[in-house]
Amino acid sequence: MKILAVDDDENICALLTEAVAAKTNHELVTVPSGPEAIRAIARQTTPFDCFLLDIQMPVMDGITLAEKIRKTKGYARTPIIMLTAMSQKRYIDGAFAAGATDYITKPFDFLELFSRIGVADKLVGEQQRVIASTSEMTALKRDLIQSTTHSLNEPVEIIGVTQVVGYVAFENYIMQLSRSKLLRSSVFAVKIAGVEKIFNKSDPIIFRQMLTDISSEIVSVLADNGAMAAYRGNGVFLCLLPRNSGFSHVKYELDLNTRLEYCPALRDIETPAKICVGEAFSLRSLTRAGALFSLQKASASAEVRAKSQKEVLALLRKSVRLAPRTGFQTEMERRAYEVLLQDALKEDTTGDGRATAFG
């Protein structure tokens, strides 16, 4: 793998060069600044496969450089690992927003660095297998197929929605949060009930558009610029709340379902989509790995809620179909059934106006 490291500290560049040469087969090129990095990228006949970027540099900082790399043809998905002493949240947020795929703080452990580079190498390998030994037209066709076809359990990267990131970046972001931020933050999950049936009956493009619309409404209803969401797969979205402020999953669920009634993509789906929201779990933990365990608990909570909703609706349907009825009785039961369904969706909520996600 061909790696470009950008750092104005000559000692760091020398250390990286020596360690990479001794422990890996990767080719490492080092430059001292952002402008030098841009010139190095332009000079290469063979593109770089990975970038290691410092943040605090004169002339052009690493976050600005990451943005420029992402806008350079051929580098939209190239792994970018931030290797910096800047551990404040605003730098971490800015780096991921600019397109970084990973973030390591100095002083770093070389074992951890090589592990992250190994993950990047696997991503590069997958990308190269897609385009190897194919014509430009075949490669474009394969990219189109891969961008629309995926398994139900596969995490899908939602493109073009602010505050929504890929799942790998989402986990990496949580791993980089300071202990004080972990104490103040919580996570909850959103589950599409009956997603298997929806997935099997939907065109891949329509299903992906549905995920995009739902993710957009998830962050919109939260109305918190610090929140972040990602699609984990199997109809589950995970959402990070940067502060605990009286979040009610029941009220949020009602508000979100109300908003989704007006989404065009959901109207194109034969099976109506019902959204279930699990309880929020604090990320407080003695270890960052412990914080990631909260993601598992949040997902499980949403799965349980979706299952219980499915059982309630199945029981309601069964009660309506127990025995044949006259036309008048059928119409009365149909109306009663609609009321029961609405009540099931509004369980535990009050009737004091429209519900909101907080307080």
Residue, then its C-alpha position, 0 to 999 in steps of 0.5 A: m500500500k502506498i501511504l502519504a504522511v503529512d506532518d510538519d514535525e521532522n521527528i515524527c516523519a522520520l519515526l514513521t518512515e523507520a517504523v513502517a519500513a521495519k514492520t510492514n511492506h508498505e511504501l511511505v512518502t512524507v511531506p511537511s505541509g498541506p501544499e506539499a501534499i497537494r503537489a505530491i498527489a498531483r505528481q503521482t502517476t500511481p495514486f496514494d492508497c492511504f493518508l496519515l494527516d496531522i491537524q496542526m500545521p502552518v499554512m494549511d491544517g490537516i482538516t482543510l487538507a482532508e477536505k481538499i483530498r476528498k474533492t480530488k478525483g480518485y480520492a473520494r473513498t481513500p482511507i484518511i487517518m488523522l494522526t494528531a495531538m489534538s484530542q478536543k471534540r471540535y477537532i474530532d468532529g471537524a475531521f470526520a465531517a471533512g471525510a476522515t475515516d479514522y482518528i489517532t491521538k499522539p502520543f500513539d502506540f505503533l501497534e495501534l497505528f499498524s492495526r488501523i493501517g491494516v484495516a485501511d489496507k483491507l478497504v483498499g484491497e476491496q476497492q482494488r478488486v472491484i476495478a481490477s482487470t475491467s474496462e471503464m464501462t464495466a467498472l462503472k457498471r459494477d460500482l452501480i450494482q454495488s451501490t444499490t445491491h446489498s444484503l439486509n444485514e450490511p451497514v449502508e453508508i448514507i450519502g448526502v445527509t448532514q450528521v449521518v456517517g458510515y457505521v465504521a466512522f460512527e464507532n471510531y468517533i465514539m472511541q475517540l470521545s473523551r471520558s467527560k464526553l462519554l459521561r455526558s453522552s448517550v445512544f439509542a437505536v431506531k428499528i424499522a419494524g418488519v424490515e425483512k418483508i420490506f427489503n424482500k418486496s422493494d427495489p434496491i434503489i427504493f429501499r436505499q432511498m427509504l433509508t436515506d429519508i428515514s435517516s434525514e428525519i431521524v436527525s431532523v426530529l432530534a433538532d440537535n446539531g451535535a447529534m450523530a447517526a449511522y445505519r448499522g444494517n438489518g433496519v437499525f439506525l444508531c443515534l448519538l446524543p451528546r448530552n442527556s436532556g430528558f430524551s423520551h423514546v416513546k415521544y420521539e417514536l411518535d413524532l418520528n412516525t408522524r413526520l415519516e408519513y409525508c416521506p415520498a420514498l415510504r409511499d413507494i413501498e408496498t408494505p407500510a414502514k413503522i418505526c420503533v425507538g428503543e431506550a437511550f443508554s449512557l456511554r459512561s464506562l471505564t473503557r471506550a470498549g465498554a462504551l461500544f457495548s452500549l451500542q449493543k444494548a441500544s440495538a437490542s432495546a429497539e429490536v425488542r420494541a419492534k418485536s413487541q409492536k409486531e405481536v400487538l398488531a398481530l393480536l389485533r388482526k387476529s381478533v378482527r378475523l375470528a368469525p364472519r360478520t355482516g357488512f355493517q359489523t365488518e365496517m364497525e370492526r374495521r373502524a375499531y381496528e383502525v382506532l386500536l392501531q392508532d392507540a398502539l402507535k401512541e402507547d404511553t403518550t399523553g393527549d396534550g398536543r403533539a409529542t416532541a422528542f425531548g422533555 
